[in-house]
Amino acid sequence: MTNVLSHSLRVKPALTLSEQVNKLKQKYRLEIPDEDKAKKELLNKNYFDLINGLEELFPSGVAKNGKPKSFESYSFDDFLLLYDFNI
C-alpha cells in the first residue's frame, strides 16, 4: 500500500531572497522600490507571514476565474505597513 500523504504533499523548493523579490516583482507585479530593504524584511519576517498572510486584504490579491494574483497597484511597503499594524 502506498503512502497517501506522499502523493498529496508537494514540497516547493526554497527560494533565495533575490528569487523571492524577483517573484514578487515579475509574477505578482508588486512594486519594490528598495530591493535590499525587501530582502532584509523577508529574512526577518518571512515570505509566508508577510505576503501570503496578508494578500487577501488586497482586492487584487485573490485569484479569480483563473487569473493570477496581481499587486501592480501596490508596493512592498504597503505589505510592511499592514504587517506592522497587525502585530
PyMOL commands that set and color helices and strands:
alter all, ss='L'
color gray80, all
select helices_A, chain A and resi 4-8+17-26+35-45+47-52+55-57+59-61+76-86
alter helices_A, ss='H'
color red, helices_A
deselect
rebuild
show_as cartoon
